[in-house]
């Protein structure tokens, strides 16, 4: 598959700076190591994720929709080896990668019984997340009022424990003021030869942003990812990265994980907790 001329293949070699097992950072803080996937030739993992998320989506007409929610998911995944596709998300701070969007092998997921999940936090928040969220066993979710996430502060998840997962308590922190993408209009139309400047304000110090985008054109879909420290205040995705995308239509995003840590519970190989504020904009790539 050819993306664009002039962009070389990128090889990523994971190195643990302190020695030992390398860790693949996953969704909602869930981490997967090579040992967990390959030990005794098993490629099954029991995991849980806890999250508080705000999304800001601007469509092709310039209409912005904001949603605030909380979720929890407990699942057993099988087929991790077949599903691995190398998506350019193993990045060092200040770096970018560009990659084709391809589909890996099938991953089978089965929900785990974790009992009931409650969430408390700022602005008097005290709710029980709805079970079977989306009609899937092991999924829990709730819509949060508009003022809860912007107020920032500490959120606490409590799990009662169930047949598959033991009880747990986990907290996360959201910054006040929240992260704000200050120039989203710059991403509506992108000239790949000029680079793309992101600017932002707010966010939790000593954390990172993930910048990304995708484009589909000429029967090819490709994307880029960059990882940048919050304190930088701005970052330009260079032309040599954007030129790896085909001209066409797609989207651009920026997200901050205010918290990206782990929790443990009996019955899980791994557990992650995260607070995410994400912005996305429909884009035309030229």
DRENLUM-794116 format. One record per residue: x negated, y, z of N, C-alpha, C in turn; residue number from 1; residue in one letter. Coordinates in steps of 0.001 Angstrom, whole numbers. Atoms other than C-alpha are relative to their C-alpha. Example, Ala and Ser with C-alpha at 12.3 -4.5 7.8 and 13.67 -1.06 7.14 Angstrom:
! DRENLUM-794116
<kolvex <-890 -1190 0> <-12300 -4500 7800> <-900 1200 0> 1 A>
<kolvex <820 -1190 -60> <-13670 -1060 7140> <770 1090 730> 2 S>
***
This chain:
! DRENLUM-794116
<kolvex <-842 -1193 0> <0 0 0> <-879 1246 0> 1 X>
<kolvex <766 -1225 65> <-1379 3421 -961> <822 1138 580> 2 X>
<kolvex <-705 -1140 -583> <-472 6475 1108> <-307 1250 -814> 3 X>
<kolvex <445 -1142 787> <-2458 9340 -429> <-1490 -151 -231> 4 X>
<kolvex <1439 100 237> <-5915 9607 -2005> <-773 872 967> 5 X>
<kolvex <888 -847 -780> <-8815 10931 18> <64 -237 1489> 6 X>
<kolvex <-96 291 -1428> <-7817 9473 3406> <-455 -1426 230> 7 X>
<kolvex <585 1318 -196> <-9914 6556 4619> <777 -802 1023> 8 X>
<kolvex <-559 867 -1019> <-8746 3551 6607> <-617 341 1350> 9 X>
<kolvex <476 -316 -1344> <-9033 4160 10363> <-23 -1269 823> 10 X>
<kolvex <128 1146 -885> <-10327 1445 12670> <-135 507 1422> 11 X>
<kolvex <26 -413 -1394> <-9659 1826 16407> <-535 -1140 839> 12 X>
<kolvex <582 993 -882> <-11804 -38 18935> <258 408 1444> 13 X>
<kolvex <-274 -376 -1384> <-10416 4 22512> <-1194 -281 899> 14 X>
<kolvex <1087 145 -961> <-13026 554 25220> <484 524 1351> 15 X>
<kolvex <-383 -422 -1348> <-12195 678 28934> <-1191 755 597> 16 X>
<kolvex <1154 -786 -461> <-14374 3526 30321> <-604 -512 1304> 17 X>
<kolvex <515 530 -1256> <-14703 1786 33696> <-321 -1477 -75> 18 X>
<kolvex <188 1435 148> <-15120 -1716 32280> <1287 -744 302> 19 X>
<kolvex <-1185 808 -281> <-12562 -4506 32469> <978 -1 -1146> 20 X>
<kolvex <-1032 200 1003> <-9319 -5133 30615> <501 1320 -568> 21 X>
<kolvex <-588 -1170 633> <-8122 -2551 28085> <1518 -65 128> 22 X>
<kolvex <-1433 -91 -245> <-4550 -1350 28551> <666 717 -1154> 23 X>
<kolvex <-820 -621 1042> <-1987 -589 25843> <1153 717 686> 24 X>
<kolvex <-1067 -769 -626> <264 2249 27072> <1257 -129 -837> 25 X>
<kolvex <-1230 223 743> <3864 1609 26134> <1098 956 397> 26 X>
<kolvex <-1145 -844 -281> <7311 3134 26346> <309 14 1482> 27 X>
<kolvex <-391 -184 -1395> <8360 4523 29739> <-1056 -502 963> 28 X>
<kolvex <1076 342 -909> <4964 3867 31242> <-352 -1463 60> 29 X>
<kolvex <299 1422 -28> <5057 104 30642> <-1335 -239 -687> 30 X>
<kolvex <1322 260 550> <1500 -1107 30061> <-164 -1481 -273> 31 X>
<kolvex <208 1380 399> <487 -4283 28268> <-1484 -201 -260> 32 X>
<kolvex <1404 288 230> <-2983 -5754 28392> <-141 -1192 -928> 33 X>
<kolvex <270 1147 860> <-4590 -8194 25978> <83 -1298 765> 34 X>
<kolvex <-62 1219 -800> <-4854 -10692 28815> <1440 -447 209> 35 X>
<kolvex <-1399 365 -210> <-1100 -10526 29442> <597 -644 -1242> 36 X>
<kolvex <-549 550 1236> <-352 -11240 25790> <-640 -1343 -348> 37 X>
<kolvex <736 1146 513> <-3039 -13834 25115> <-304 -1091 1030> 38 X>
<kolvex <324 982 -1016> <-3522 -15629 28457> <776 -1289 -232> 39 X>
<kolvex <-627 1306 216> <-2824 -19329 27892> <855 -25 -1256> 40 X>
<kolvex <-674 -110 1300> <-1638 -18408 24359> <1468 396 129> 41 X>
<kolvex <-1377 -454 -176> <1592 -16958 25785> <148 1428 -512> 42 X>
<kolvex <-230 -1378 435> <3076 -13852 24178> <1365 479 498> 43 X>
<kolvex <-1246 -399 -644> <5984 -13304 26574> <-317 917 1175> 44 X>
<kolvex <210 -958 -1080> <6258 -10386 29018> <1340 369 624> 45 X>
<kolvex <-1176 -479 -735> <8830 -9548 31717> <-313 1397 511> 46 X>
<kolvex <322 -1396 -302> <9007 -5776 32118> <1245 792 367> 47 X>
<kolvex <-1073 -928 -340> <11081 -2933 33475> <-435 1419 -288> 48 X>
<kolvex <311 -1411 226> <11265 755 32588> <1073 876 630> 49 X>
<kolvex <-864 -988 -634> <12772 3714 34443> <-307 1346 -631> 50 X>
<kolvex <281 -1251 700> <13199 7098 32777> <1055 1063 257> 51 X>
<kolvex <-857 -1188 54> <14652 10591 32988> <-426 751 -1248> 52 X>
<kolvex <362 -504 1321> <14793 12111 29507> <905 1151 -424> 53 X>
<kolvex <-735 -1056 691> <15808 15364 27849> <-451 16 -1456> 54 X>
<kolvex <317 -89 1418> <15990 15445 24041> <595 1277 -577> 55 X>
<kolvex <-425 -1210 700> <16235 18578 21897> <-164 -279 -1493> 56 X>
<kolvex <43 419 1402> <17135 17652 18305> <571 1104 -879> 57 X>
<kolvex <-445 -1003 968> <17344 20215 15487> <145 -664 -1357> 58 X>
<kolvex <-241 686 1270> <18941 18912 12294> <-399 869 -1183> 59 X>
<kolvex <415 -693 1219> <18367 19965 8683> <724 1330 -186> 60 X>
<kolvex <-741 -1260 85> <20961 22756 9086> <-412 983 1084> 61 X>
<kolvex <466 -881 -1064> <19124 24237 12069> <812 -59 1266> 62 X>
<kolvex <-838 140 -1193> <21673 23070 14635> <-739 -835 1041> 63 X>
<kolvex <732 674 -1073> <20089 22093 17958> <967 -639 988> 64 X>
<kolvex <-810 735 -972> <21614 19452 20252> <-895 -443 1153> 65 X>
<kolvex <776 342 -1192> <20371 18980 23835> <757 -1060 787> 66 X>
<kolvex <-596 1040 -843> <21034 15800 25832> <-914 -270 1187> 67 X>
<kolvex <730 310 -1232> <19997 14924 29394> <501 -1335 525> 68 X>
<kolvex <-449 1313 -454> <20042 11376 30680> <-1035 -710 836> 69 X>
<kolvex <880 877 -776> <18557 8691 32887> <284 -1423 -421> 70 X>
<kolvex <-188 1380 421> <18003 5049 32089> <-911 -961 735> 71 X>
<kolvex <821 1086 -543> <16647 1760 33332> <225 -1212 -878> 72 X>
<kolvex <-81 1175 857> <15894 -1372 31346> <-902 -1089 539> 73 X>
<kolvex <750 1149 -502> <14776 -4830 32441> <173 -1132 -1003> 74 X>
<kolvex <-85 910 1126> <13915 -7409 29817> <-1197 -941 -39> 75 X>
<kolvex <1080 927 319> <11857 -10399 28797> <-202 33 -1498> 76 X>
<kolvex <318 -91 1424> <10111 -9917 25436> <-843 -1193 -414> 77 X>
<kolvex <763 1117 563> <8881 -12837 23359> <-291 318 -1466> 78 X>
<kolvex <400 -284 1372> <6950 -12518 20078> <-860 1235 -110> 79 X>
<kolvex <808 -1209 10> <4569 -9717 21039> <-1114 -50 -1034> 80 X>
<kolvex <1082 117 975> <1802 -11050 18811> <507 285 -1411> 81 X>
<kolvex <-559 -197 1342> <4004 -11166 15702> <484 1423 -206> 82 X>
<kolvex <-546 -1344 120> <5437 -7725 16477> <-1026 1097 12> 83 X>
<kolvex <1031 -1030 -65> <2109 -5919 16813> <-261 568 -1385> 84 X>
<kolvex <163 -608 1323> <1701 -3395 13984> <-1013 1126 -38> 85 X>
<kolvex <979 -1082 68> <-916 -792 14969> <603 1293 -481> 86 X>
<kolvex <-744 -1180 388> <996 2486 14996> <-743 1304 265> 87 X>
<kolvex <724 -1238 -191> <-1774 4981 15758> <271 665 1324> 88 X>
<kolvex <-327 -632 -1273> <-669 5537 19362> <-1045 -270 1074> 89 X>
<kolvex <1100 188 -940> <-3917 4415 21047> <-1002 1116 -228> 90 X>
<kolvex <761 -1188 321> <-5419 7886 21066> <-716 555 1214> 91 X>
<kolvex <688 -774 -1018> <-8015 9765 23060> <520 1428 -44> 92 X>
<kolvex <-476 -1390 6> <-7017 13305 24150> <-734 852 -1024> 93 X>
<kolvex <570 -867 1016> <-7564 15827 21343> <-164 -646 -1351> 94 X>
<kolvex <171 712 1268> <-7439 13212 18564> <1334 -262 -677> 95 X>
<kolvex <-1183 322 796> <-4991 12307 15797> <-264 -1257 -814> 96 X>
<kolvex <102 1128 917> <-4297 9278 13617> <1181 53 -954> 97 X>
<kolvex <-1063 100 992> <-2249 8728 10463> <101 -1450 -430> 98 X>
<kolvex <-197 1426 210> <-733 5376 9539> <1277 -256 -806> 99 X>
<kolvex <-1247 388 676> <1836 3610 7340> <999 -507 1027> 100 X>
<kolvex <-1058 551 -847> <5163 2771 8965> <367 -1357 -575> 101 X>
<kolvex <-284 1353 467> <5485 -1003 8651> <747 -754 1070> 102 X>
<kolvex <-792 806 -914> <7678 -3632 10238> <-763 -1250 368> 103 X>
<kolvex <671 1208 -460> <6093 -6332 12350> <967 -1175 47> 104 X>
<kolvex <-856 1167 -136> <7455 -9767 13109> <1083 218 1039> 105 X>
<kolvex <-1138 -122 -905> <10584 -10353 15121> <-440 -124 1452> 106 X>
<kolvex <182 83 -1444> <10468 -9662 18863> <1356 -323 619> 107 X>
<kolvex <-1242 403 -656> <13124 -11434 20928> <30 570 1412> 108 X>
<kolvex <-138 -559 -1336> <14371 -9622 24031> <1253 -541 672> 109 X>
<kolvex <-1106 498 -820> <16566 -11045 26785> <76 852 1254> 110 X>
<kolvex <-163 -847 -1168> <17981 -8833 29539> <-182 -767 1302> 111 X>
<kolvex <199 583 -1321> <17109 -9478 33196> <961 629 1007> 112 X>
<kolvex <-917 -458 -1039> <19464 -9186 36180> <-806 706 1095> 113 X>
<kolvex <721 -784 -1010> <18149 -6366 38427> <921 555 1069> 114 X>
<kolvex <-934 -505 -1001> <21253 -5764 40545> <567 1348 -404> 115 X>
<kolvex <-496 -1343 288> <22376 -2112 40790> <-1134 1009 150> 116 X>
<kolvex <1038 -1018 12> <20287 1018 40155> <624 1348 347> 117 X>
<kolvex <-459 -1332 -352> <20819 4392 41864> <-1103 1015 -259> 118 X>
<kolvex <941 -1081 251> <19190 7745 41151> <408 1219 812> 119 X>
<kolvex <-217 -1240 -730> <18863 10753 43467> <-1039 1019 -445> 120 X>
<kolvex <934 -1014 434> <17204 14084 42781> <488 1396 292> 121 X>
<kolvex <-333 -1402 -245> <17441 17883 42631> <1451 319 -337> 122 X>
<kolvex <-1349 -507 284> <20674 19897 42457> <1086 -963 482> 123 X>
<kolvex <-990 901 -580> <22462 17287 44612> <249 -1252 -795> 124 X>
<kolvex <-189 1191 828> <21994 14482 42110> <26 -1259 860> 125 X>
<kolvex <-120 1295 -688> <23190 11139 43525> <993 -830 -788> 126 X>
<kolvex <-864 776 887> <24530 8606 41006> <-454 -1453 -31> 127 X>
<kolvex <315 1384 320> <24698 4905 40240> <26 -133 -1508> 128 X>
<kolvex <60 152 1447> <23561 4137 36709> <952 -1104 -450> 129 X>
<kolvex <-963 971 507> <26184 2314 34668> <-720 -1237 -519> 130 X>
<kolvex <635 1228 514> <25245 -1357 34084> <498 -353 -1393> 131 X>
<kolvex <-363 445 1350> <25421 -3102 30702> <94 1186 -955> 132 X>
<kolvex <-30 -1211 814> <24670 296 29109> <-260 -376 -1450> 133 X>
<kolvex <108 388 1399> <25173 -54 25369> <410 -1436 -239> 134 X>
<kolvex <-453 1374 132> <26657 -3487 26013> <-1105 -1022 81> 135 X>
<kolvex <1151 895 -58> <23238 -5028 26708> <-341 -315 1449> 136 X>
<kolvex <386 410 -1343> <22397 -7036 29826> <-1374 554 342> 137 X>
<kolvex <1277 -532 -445> <19603 -5456 31852> <-189 1473 -292> 138 X>
<kolvex <72 -1427 305> <20274 -1935 30510> <934 786 910> 139 X>
<kolvex <-784 -881 -854> <21511 867 32783> <-190 1423 -510> 140 X>
<kolvex <163 -1369 475> <22186 4507 31933> <1033 943 557> 141 X>
<kolvex <-929 -1038 -436> <23869 7790 32792> <-345 1297 -702> 142 X>
<kolvex <204 -1355 507> <24342 11253 31318> <-125 937 1191> 143 X>
<kolvex <218 -943 -1089> <23003 14019 33563> <543 1371 -378> 144 X>
<kolvex <-520 -1341 252> <24481 17500 33922> <-1111 891 -537> 145 X>
<kolvex <961 -839 713> <22793 20290 31991> <-1048 629 902> 146 X>
<kolvex <931 -716 -868> <21133 21884 35051> <-975 -855 773> 147 X>
<kolvex <808 862 -866> <19511 18835 36653> <-1463 -30 -418> 148 X>
<kolvex <1391 98 449> <16360 18406 34523> <-693 1362 -12> 149 X>
<kolvex <671 -1295 -31> <15657 22147 34051> <-407 474 1392> 150 X>
<kolvex <361 -435 -1351> <15566 22590 37844> <-1301 -619 475> 151 X>
<kolvex <1246 655 -369> <12579 20231 38020> <82 -638 1375> 152 X>
<kolvex <42 609 -1318> <11522 18371 41155> <-196 -1500 -55> 153 X>
<kolvex <241 1434 -150> <11382 14788 42372> <1295 -790 -149> 154 X>
<kolvex <-1117 911 212> <13746 12033 41201> <-396 -1367 569> 155 X>
<kolvex <296 1294 -624> <14005 8680 43017> <962 -1069 -502> 156 X>
<kolvex <-774 1176 394> <15186 5357 41565> <-61 -1033 1123> 157 X>
<kolvex <-54 1115 -941> <16320 2598 43937> <726 -1164 -664> 158 X>
<kolvex <-618 1199 538> <17044 -950 42770> <341 -958 1118> 159 X>
<kolvex <-442 912 -1062> <19044 -3340 44928> <-634 -1377 -129> 160 X>
<kolvex <495 1342 268> <17483 -6405 43302> <1123 -908 -461> 161 X>
<kolvex <-989 939 523> <19255 -9174 41427> <-596 -1377 -149> 162 X>
<kolvex <429 1391 164> <18839 -12757 40274> <-1394 -117 -610> 163 X>
<kolvex <1284 87 706> <15760 -11965 38125> <-1050 982 493> 164 X>
<kolvex <912 -1067 -406> <14232 -8783 39566> <270 361 1451> 165 X>
<kolvex <-136 -342 -1404> <13555 -7945 43217> <269 1478 224> 166 X>
<kolvex <-264 -1409 -315> <14378 -4643 45008> <-1249 860 -175> 167 X>
<kolvex <1119 -917 196> <12218 -1562 44393> <446 1430 263> 168 X>
<kolvex <-190 -1446 -68> <11878 2196 44934> <-1108 657 -799> 169 X>
<kolvex <1010 -672 812> <10110 4514 42492> <408 1450 -199> 170 X>
<kolvex <-269 -1423 178> <9795 8294 42107> <-721 546 -1222> 171 X>
<kolvex <654 -721 1083> <8931 10684 39283> <200 1492 205> 172 X>
<kolvex <-29 -1451 -164> <8301 14430 39021> <136 692 -1349> 173 X>
<kolvex <-146 -837 1184> <9441 16987 36448> <-396 1422 367> 174 X>
<kolvex <518 -1342 -273> <7747 20389 36205> <1106 1050 -101> 175 X>
<kolvex <-840 -1183 125> <9496 23718 36715> <-940 1200 -85> 176 X>
<kolvex <-904 120 1148> <9379 25536 34353> <-281 -1244 -843> 177 X>
<kolvex <125 1130 915> <10034 22682 31954> <-882 368 -1181> 178 X>
<kolvex <699 -178 1272> <7945 22190 28859> <951 576 -1037> 179 X>
<kolvex <-781 -590 1071> <9181 24303 25928> <-853 123 -1259> 180 X>
<kolvex <660 -151 1299> <8126 24009 22257> <377 1377 -524> 181 X>
<kolvex <-302 -1396 282> <7837 27684 21316> <33 362 -1484> 182 X>
<kolvex <-61 -338 1433> <7488 27496 17490> <550 -1147 -849> 183 X>
<kolvex <-519 1130 771> <9710 24642 16233> <311 340 -1451> 184 X>
<kolvex <-332 -378 1380> <10643 26628 13109> <-1181 -224 -946> 185 X>
<kolvex <1183 208 843> <7059 26169 11864> <-19 -1383 -625> 186 X>
<kolvex <3 1378 481> <7798 22472 11334> <1100 -285 -1012> 187 X>
<kolvex <-1119 261 905> <10902 22876 9150> <-484 -285 -1418> 188 X>
<kolvex <622 222 1305> <8786 23113 5979> <-1508 -5 195> 189 X>
<kolvex <1425 173 -276> <5187 21833 6057> <-784 -69 -1305> 190 X>
<kolvex <964 68 1093> <2443 22559 3555> <-1160 -852 504> 191 X>
<kolvex <1002 934 -519> <122 19580 4017> <-1423 542 -122> 192 X>
<kolvex <1358 -541 179> <-2890 21584 2812> <-347 1078 1022> 193 X>
<kolvex <220 -1095 -935> <-2473 24197 5567> <-46 -434 1457> 194 X>
<kolvex <-73 428 -1392> <-2146 22075 8705> <1301 449 643> 195 X>
<kolvex <-1224 -350 -720> <626 22430 11291> <-356 408 1418> 196 X>
<kolvex <275 -527 -1325> <307 24619 14397> <1190 -230 929> 197 X>
<kolvex <-974 119 -1082> <2220 23595 17539> <-409 973 1109> 198 X>
<kolvex <254 -789 -1201> <2513 26076 20442> <1062 -339 1035> 199 X>
<kolvex <-939 373 -1053> <4165 25465 23817> <-276 768 1284> 200 X>
<kolvex <158 -585 -1326> <4683 26734 27365> <543 -986 1023> 201 X>
<kolvex <-500 860 -1072> <5341 25096 30733> <-605 -1389 -46> 202 X>
<kolvex <477 1373 -64> <4866 21418 31502> <-840 -255 1230> 203 X>
<kolvex <720 393 -1204> <3198 19515 34315> <-1500 -31 -282> 204 X>
<kolvex <1450 4 223> <-580 20210 34592> <-591 -1401 98> 205 X>
<kolvex <752 1249 6> <-3042 17367 33987> <786 -1163 -600> 206 X>
<kolvex <-694 1018 785> <-614 15523 31697> <-244 306 -1482> 207 X>
<kolvex <283 -104 1433> <-515 15152 27916> <1273 105 -823> 208 X>
<kolvex <-1048 -3 1005> <1654 15877 24919> <-309 -1049 -1056> 209 X>
<kolvex <112 834 1187> <2283 13406 22117> <682 745 -1137> 210 X>
<kolvex <-516 -680 1181> <2715 15152 18769> <132 -1035 -1109> 211 X>
<kolvex <-180 1003 1036> <4085 13201 15849> <863 481 -1133> 212 X>
<kolvex <-840 -310 1137> <5755 13219 12493> <14 -1149 -985> 213 X>
<kolvex <-103 1016 1048> <6906 10997 9637> <506 648 -1279> 214 X>
<kolvex <-474 -466 1293> <7578 11465 5954> <235 -1195 -905> 215 X>
<kolvex <-303 1049 970> <9176 9304 3265> <40 610 -1394> 216 X>
<kolvex <30 -467 1384> <8431 9781 -426> <-765 -988 -854> 217 X>
<kolvex <680 895 941> <7334 7808 -3485> <-50 -1429 514> 218 X>
<kolvex <-149 1371 -498> <8540 4554 -1891> <-945 -333 1150> 219 X>
<kolvex <915 190 -1116> <6153 5045 1045> <485 809 1191> 220 X>
<kolvex <-244 -731 -1233> <6813 6002 4671> <-1257 -46 858> 221 X>
<kolvex <1200 -74 -824> <3925 7195 6829> <220 992 1124> 222 X>
<kolvex <-133 -894 -1131> <3429 9007 10097> <-1351 373 578> 223 X>
<kolvex <1208 -372 -722> <877 10734 12304> <329 124 1485> 224 X>
<kolvex <-113 -206 -1439> <296 10920 16063> <-1234 733 485> 225 X>
<kolvex <1108 -703 -639> <-1859 13262 18150> <274 45 1505> 226 X>
<kolvex <-107 -74 -1460> <-2532 13406 21895> <-778 1216 471> 227 X>
<kolvex <604 -1282 -364> <-3245 16806 23494> <317 329 1457> 228 X>
<kolvex <-208 -413 -1381> <-3689 18111 27045> <980 1163 82> 229 X>
<kolvex <-985 -1061 -191> <-863 20324 28335> <-663 1369 76> 230 X>
<kolvex <649 -1284 -242> <-3322 23053 29343> <-459 703 -1272> 231 X>
<kolvex <506 -602 1235> <-4385 23646 25715> <902 1126 -508> 232 X>
<kolvex <-929 -1042 426> <-1249 25688 24965> <332 -10 -1476> 233 X>
<kolvex <-263 97 1434> <-1527 25000 21228> <-901 -1066 -604> 234 X>
<kolvex <811 994 708> <-2835 22474 18730> <398 28 -1463> 235 X>
<kolvex <-259 50 1433> <-3176 22362 14950> <-299 -1396 -529> 236 X>
<kolvex <213 1275 690> <-2682 19053 13152> <-718 332 -1298> 237 X>
<kolvex <804 -436 1149> <-5421 19314 10499> <530 -511 -1333> 238 X>
<kolvex <-450 425 1331> <-4778 19081 6748> <-401 -1426 -353> 239 X>
<kolvex <419 1350 391> <-6797 15869 6420> <861 -1084 634> 240 X>
<kolvex <-987 929 -565> <-4241 14182 8701> <1311 96 -778> 241 X>
<kolvex <-1280 -171 690> <-1167 15664 7014> <-53 -496 -1440> 242 X>
<kolvex <123 489 1370> <-2514 14742 3569> <127 -1511 -93> 243 X>
<kolvex <-274 1432 -14> <-2105 11114 4620> <1475 -320 -92> 244 X>
<kolvex <-1444 185 143> <1673 11632 4466> <401 234 -1449> 245 X>
<kolvex <-509 -305 1336> <3601 11468 1192> <862 1253 37> 246 X>
<kolvex <-945 -1108 111> <5446 14572 25> <1413 -573 31> 247 X>
<kolvex <-1361 510 -108> <9098 14125 918> <713 593 1192> 248 X>
<kolvex <-769 -475 -1151> <11510 14442 3829> <-286 -882 1206> 249 X>
<kolvex <274 757 -1225> <11096 13389 7430> <295 819 1230> 250 X>
<kolvex <-224 -714 -1249> <10768 14819 10906> <-1297 184 758> 251 X>
<kolvex <1159 -332 -827> <8321 16332 13390> <454 58 1448> 252 X>
<kolvex <-393 28 -1404> <8317 15904 17164> <-1161 368 902> 253 X>
<kolvex <969 -202 -1064> <6531 16855 20355> <672 -413 1298> 254 X>
<kolvex <-586 431 -1262> <7077 15264 23740> <-1042 15 1100> 255 X>
<kolvex <866 76 -1160> <5630 15526 27201> <530 -1043 966> 256 X>
<kolvex <-313 939 -1059> <5559 12704 29722> <-456 643 1302> 257 X>
<kolvex <353 -659 -1256> <5668 14707 32973> <-528 -1023 1008> 258 X>
<kolvex <474 1099 -840> <5268 11417 34819> <-122 -1221 -890> 259 X>
<kolvex <174 1225 770> <3908 8228 33297> <-802 -951 876> 260 X>
<kolvex <677 843 -981> <3136 5711 36029> <695 -1353 80> 261 X>
<kolvex <-518 1360 -97> <3949 2195 37172> <757 -224 1300> 262 X>
<kolvex <-632 481 -1237> <6164 443 39714> <-26 -1516 -40> 263 X>
<kolvex <37 1459 -54> <6299 -3156 40848> <1256 -538 668> 264 X>
<kolvex <-1136 712 -594> <9058 -5593 41694> <-197 -1480 -258> 265 X>
<kolvex <74 1443 168> <9238 -9324 42191> <715 -412 -1287> 266 X>
<kolvex <-606 477 1235> <9932 -11072 38877> <-448 733 -1238> 267 X>
<kolvex <492 -770 1144> <8243 -8448 36660> <-1502 -149 -139> 268 X>
<kolvex <1425 -72 267> <4845 -8631 34998> <-470 1444 6> 269 X>
<kolvex <379 -1393 124> <4894 -4869 34528> <1234 879 141> 270 X>
<kolvex <-1091 -955 -124> <7024 -1817 35304> <-515 1402 -206> 271 X>
<kolvex <426 -1364 271> <6828 1781 34117> <1091 996 319> 272 X>
<kolvex <-945 -1078 -297> <8463 5049 35153> <-504 1267 -670> 273 X>
<kolvex <429 -1185 737> <8435 8222 33082> <1089 1060 -31> 274 X>
<kolvex <-889 -1127 246> <9970 11668 32729> <-427 612 -1322> 275 X>
<kolvex <336 -448 1355> <10117 12836 29111> <873 1187 -397> 276 X>
<kolvex <-717 -1083 671> <11069 16134 27509> <-481 13 -1441> 277 X>
<kolvex <356 185 1405> <11161 15797 23743> <754 968 -891> 278 X>
<kolvex <-594 -845 1047> <11796 18135 20811> <-261 -667 -1349> 279 X>
<kolvex <193 510 1355> <12328 16998 17220> <723 911 -996> 280 X>
<kolvex <-515 -880 1042> <12968 18911 13999> <-29 -735 -1331> 281 X>
<kolvex <1 524 1359> <14023 17702 10566> <-970 815 -859> 282 X>
<kolvex <1066 -702 711> <11205 18552 8143> <-37 -392 -1483> 283 X>
<kolvex <343 248 1396> <10398 18868 4445> <-1507 120 -131> 284 X>
<kolvex <1455 41 109> <6799 17916 3659> <-386 188 -1461> 285 X>
<kolvex <392 -324 1378> <5206 19438 544> <-1494 -229 -200> 286 X>
***
